[in-house]
Amino acid sequence: MSSHSGSNHLTGNRPYNYQPSPEQQQAKQDEDRVFHVTVTGGDKEVLDTLISERNPEYSAHERADLLDRQDNMFVVAYPDRKTAERAVGLFQTAGAQAEMSVEPTGL
């Protein structure tokens, strides 16, 4: 005699009606991601100041290399969505085009 019960099968160990908030879902998705901001054009002095303040890991020499590229384009990485979104806004105030892209960290 089989004791197969059919339709009362629960998935996982969460309460049946558990719904994470959109912020929780986003944060979970973002855990294994890196946020790249691609910056094109803009006022180089303002961009240099922004990068030096927001990305102190870049030396003056590295910033000069970024800003002196022939294509006037560079990419900066950020660890989280909020920081990257804030950077996009700041780069845009410097007259640059800035776009965020999300990449897996490649664990």
PyMOL commands that set and color helices and strands:
alter all, ss='L'
color gray80, all
select helices_A, chain A and resi 22-30+44-54+60-67+81-93
alter helices_A, ss='H'
color red, helices_A
select strands_A, chain A and resi 33-40+73-78+97-104
alter strands_A, ss='S'
color yellow, strands_A
deselect
rebuild
show_as cartoon
